[in-house]
Amino acid sequence: MHNSFKFNIGALIAGIPQKLIVIFGKVIGTIAFNIDIRHRRIVRRNLSFVYSDWSNAKINSHSLEVFQNFGIFVMELCQLFFLPKEKILKKVNIRGEKEIKALMESDKGAVLISAHLGNWELMSFFIPCYFNKPVIAVAKKIRPAILNRFIVRLRTRFGNEMIDKKKGLSKMSAVLSRKEKLGILIDQSTSRAEGVEVKFFNHTVTATPAAALLAMRHRCKVVLLYCVREGKGYTFIAEPVDLVRTNNLRADLKANTQIMTYAIEKAVKKYSQQWFWFHKKWKRHHPELYSEDIAKRQKRRRKKRSTNVFTKNV
């Protein structure tokens, strides 16, 4: 009885039409836009920073669309847990099919870079469903732990494997040594110690050089993959990324990290409403954009330090 009920609920959720997913998602996003002051502020400031010629009205309407698209993503995420393989394949069209098919069917390793754009979780589902080959994906652990377990179960549902981003470089290298495909989201900011300085929307950011380093070390191909909403469905897009190779390793590492960042930027510009503008992307070099958040974080750290000192003294 219990299993039958569980199956019926799953089938019911899987059967929700995309039209309703979009409607409910936009409602959720609109509510969040109106009550989540902190993230609305981050999105608006990010957009104002990179689109300095936009009016306040345009920044506001674009910010609302960003929230609405994330609301749709949340609804899609809930449904993804129950969608069977055949429904996933029906939802997605491919652009660049010839190139990605040849890459996935080759016996060589590859670095598949991507960003928090469109429905990045559906993209990771689509690859093993369509090509019958899993991807080993790199991801940062999410807090709380219960949410992390949910996301890991979701991402590994069709055979994909996960590598913890923290101290995972040797494992990533091993994947490419085995001639397998490695997926990395590279659009988040990283610390100065771990990253290299590149330009993103004409402003300096600190980006991870891991994807460039691995591709150079293993002399493998790099492809940008992303899955965006278009029309009534999704489009899975594959775009080869050509790297430079000279005798100067340090210069090549910076240049290739910049090339990959430009590729991400180009995709974000095309589908700006579908990118995750909630990131504090420029916090290392332009902390003034997020002054309230940084001040709160520093306050929490001071409080934690004082609590630790008090505990030791007791």
C-alpha positions in Angstrom: 0.0 0.0 0.0 2.8 2.4 1.0 4.8 1.7 -2.1 1.8 2.1 -4.3 1.0 5.4 -2.8 4.6 6.6 -3.1 4.5 5.5 -6.8 1.3 7.4 -7.5 2.6 10.6 -5.9 5.8 10.3 -7.9 3.8 9.8 -11.1 1.5 12.7 -10.3 4.4 15.1 -9.7 6.2 13.8 -12.9 3.0 14.5 -14.9 2.6 18.1 -13.9 2.6 20.1 -17.2 5.5 22.5 -17.9 3.0 25.3 -18.2 1.9 24.8 -14.6 5.5 24.5 -13.5 6.2 27.9 -15.0 3.1 29.5 -13.5 3.7 28.3 -10.0 7.5 29.0 -10.3 6.8 32.6 -11.3 4.4 33.0 -8.3 7.1 31.6 -5.9 9.7 33.9 -7.5 7.5 37.0 -7.3 6.7 36.3 -3.6 10.4 35.8 -2.9 11.3 39.0 -4.7 8.9 41.0 -2.5 9.9 39.5 0.8 13.6 38.6 0.5 15.2 42.0 0.8 18.7 40.7 1.2 18.9 38.7 -2.0 16.9 41.3 -3.9 19.6 43.8 -2.9 22.4 41.6 -4.1 20.7 40.9 -7.5 19.9 44.5 -8.1 23.5 45.7 -7.2 25.1 43.0 -9.4 22.9 44.0 -12.3 23.5 47.7 -11.8 27.2 47.0 -11.6 27.5 45.2 -14.9 24.8 47.1 -16.8 25.5 50.6 -15.6 23.6 52.1 -18.6 20.3 50.4 -17.5 17.6 52.5 -15.9 16.3 51.7 -12.4 13.0 50.4 -13.9 14.9 48.0 -16.2 17.1 46.8 -13.3 14.0 46.2 -11.2 12.1 44.3 -13.9 15.1 42.2 -14.8 15.7 41.4 -11.1 12.1 40.2 -10.8 12.6 37.9 -13.8 15.7 36.5 -12.2 13.7 35.7 -9.1 10.9 34.2 -11.2 13.3 32.0 -13.2 14.8 30.7 -9.9 11.3 30.0 -8.7 10.7 28.0 -11.9 14.0 26.2 -11.3 12.9 25.2 -7.7 9.7 23.7 -9.1 11.6 21.9 -11.8 14.0 20.5 -9.2 11.2 19.0 -7.2 9.8 17.4 -10.4 13.3 16.1 -11.5 13.3 13.6 -8.7 10.4 11.7 -10.3 10.9 12.3 -14.0 11.6 9.0 -15.9 14.3 8.9 -18.6 11.9 9.1 -21.5 10.3 12.3 -20.2 13.6 14.0 -19.6 14.7 13.2 -23.2 11.4 14.6 -24.6 11.8 17.9 -22.7 15.2 18.7 -24.2 16.5 19.7 -27.6 20.2 19.8 -28.5 22.2 22.5 -30.1 25.7 21.3 -31.0 24.6 17.7 -31.0 27.3 16.5 -33.5 30.2 17.9 -31.4 29.0 16.7 -28.0 28.0 13.3 -29.3 31.5 12.8 -30.8 33.1 13.9 -27.6 30.9 11.7 -25.3 31.5 8.6 -27.5 35.3 9.2 -27.8 37.7 7.2 -25.6 39.4 10.4 -24.5 38.9 12.4 -21.3 37.2 15.8 -21.4 36.6 18.8 -19.2 32.9 19.8 -19.3 32.6 23.3 -17.9 29.3 24.9 -17.0 27.6 27.6 -14.9 24.5 28.1 -12.7 22.5 29.0 -15.8 19.1 27.9 -16.8 18.5 24.4 -15.3 22.0 23.1 -14.6 20.6 20.1 -12.7 18.5 19.0 -15.7 21.7 19.3 -17.8 23.5 16.8 -15.6 20.5 14.5 -15.9 20.3 14.8 -19.6 23.9 13.7 -20.3 23.7 10.1 -18.9 20.1 9.7 -20.2 20.9 10.7 -23.8 24.5 9.4 -24.2 24.2 6.4 -21.8 27.5 7.6 -20.2 27.8 9.1 -16.8 29.7 12.2 -15.8 31.9 12.6 -12.7 30.8 16.0 -11.4 32.6 18.3 -9.0 30.5 20.1 -6.4 30.8 21.9 -3.2 28.9 20.4 -0.2 25.7 22.2 0.6 24.5 23.1 4.0 22.5 21.8 5.8 23.5 18.2 5.5 20.0 17.0 4.8 19.8 19.2 1.7 23.2 18.0 0.6 22.0 14.4 0.8 18.9 15.2 -1.3 21.0 17.0 -4.0 23.6 14.2 -4.2 20.8 11.6 -4.6 19.3 13.7 -7.3 22.5 14.2 -9.2 23.5 10.6 -9.0 20.1 9.2 -10.0 21.2 8.1 -13.5 24.7 7.0 -12.7 26.7 10.2 -12.4 29.3 10.3 -9.6 30.2 13.2 -7.4 33.6 14.6 -6.2 33.8 17.0 -3.3 35.3 20.2 -4.5 37.3 20.7 -1.3 40.8 19.2 -1.8 39.5 17.2 -4.8 42.1 18.1 -7.4 43.8 14.8 -7.3 40.5 12.9 -7.7 39.6 15.2 -10.7 43.0 14.4 -12.3 42.4 10.7 -11.8 39.1 11.0 -13.7 40.8 12.4 -16.7 43.7 9.9 -16.5 41.0 7.2 -16.8 39.8 9.0 -20.0 36.4 9.9 -18.4 34.4 13.1 -18.6 34.7 15.6 -15.8 32.0 18.2 -15.2 32.8 21.5 -13.3 30.7 24.6 -12.5 33.2 27.4 -12.8 31.1 30.6 -12.4 31.4 31.1 -8.6 33.9 33.3 -7.0 36.8 31.7 -5.1 39.4 33.0 -2.6 42.4 35.0 -3.7 44.7 32.2 -2.5 42.9 29.5 -4.6 42.1 31.6 -7.7 43.5 33.7 -10.5 42.3 37.2 -11.4 40.3 37.5 -14.6 37.7 39.8 -16.1 34.0 39.0 -15.9 31.7 41.7 -17.4 34.7 44.0 -17.6 35.3 43.8 -13.8 38.0 41.9 -12.0 37.0 38.6 -10.3 38.9 35.7 -8.7 38.1 32.5 -10.6 39.1 28.9 -10.1 41.9 27.8 -12.4 41.2 24.1 -11.8 39.4 23.4 -15.1 42.2 25.1 -17.1 44.9 23.4 -15.1 43.4 20.0 -15.6 42.7 20.5 -19.3 46.3 21.6 -19.9 47.8 18.9 -17.8 45.9 16.1 -19.6 45.8 17.8 -23.0 42.1 17.2 -23.3 39.2 19.0 -24.9 37.1 21.6 -23.1 33.4 22.1 -23.9 31.0 24.6 -22.4 27.6 22.9 -21.6 24.4 24.6 -20.4 20.7 23.9 -20.5 18.3 26.9 -20.8 14.6 27.4 -21.2 13.5 28.2 -24.7 9.9 28.3 -25.9 7.9 25.5 -24.2 11.0 23.3 -23.4 14.7 23.3 -22.9 17.7 23.6 -25.1 20.9 21.7 -24.2 23.8 23.7 -25.7 27.4 22.5 -26.4 30.1 25.0 -27.4 33.7 23.9 -27.8 36.3 26.1 -26.0 39.7 26.4 -27.6 42.6 26.9 -25.2 46.0 28.4 -25.8 49.2 26.4 -25.3 52.7 28.0 -25.2 55.8 27.2 -23.2 54.7 29.6 -20.4 52.6 27.5 -18.0 51.7 30.4 -15.6 50.6 32.7 -18.5 48.7 29.9 -20.1 46.8 29.1 -16.9 45.7 32.7 -16.5 44.9 33.0 -20.2 42.8 29.8 -20.4 40.9 30.6 -17.2 40.1 33.9 -18.8 39.0 32.2 -22.1 36.6 29.9 -20.1 35.3 32.9 -18.1 34.6 34.8 -21.3 32.7 31.7 -22.6 30.5 31.7 -19.5 30.0 35.5 -19.8 28.9 35.1 -23.4 26.3 32.5 -22.4 25.1 34.6 -19.5 24.6 37.7 -21.7 22.3 35.6 -24.0 20.2 34.3 -21.1 20.7 36.9 -18.5 17.4 36.3 -16.6 18.3 32.6 -16.2 21.7 33.1 -14.5 22.1 32.9 -10.7 22.7 36.6 -10.0 22.4 35.8 -6.3 26.2 35.1 -6.1 28.3 37.7 -4.5 30.5 37.4 -7.6 32.6 40.5 -7.2 33.1 40.4 -3.4 36.9 40.0 -3.5 37.5 43.1 -5.5 34.4 45.2 -4.9 33.2 44.4 -1.3 31.3 47.7 -1.3 28.6 46.0 -3.4 27.8 43.7 -0.4 28.7 46.0 2.5 25.7 44.9 4.6 26.3 41.2 4.2 30.1 41.6 4.9 29.4 43.7 8.0 27.0 41.0 9.3 29.5 38.2 8.6 32.3 40.1 10.4 29.9 40.7 13.4 29.2 36.9 13.6 32.9 36.1 13.5 33.6 38.6 16.3 30.8 37.1 18.4 32.1 33.6 17.7 35.6 34.6 18.7 34.5 36.2 21.9 32.3 33.2 22.8 35.3 30.9 22.2 37.5 33.1 24.4 34.9 33.1 27.2 34.5 29.3 27.0 38.3 28.7 27.3 38.5 31.0 30.3 35.6 29.2 32.0 
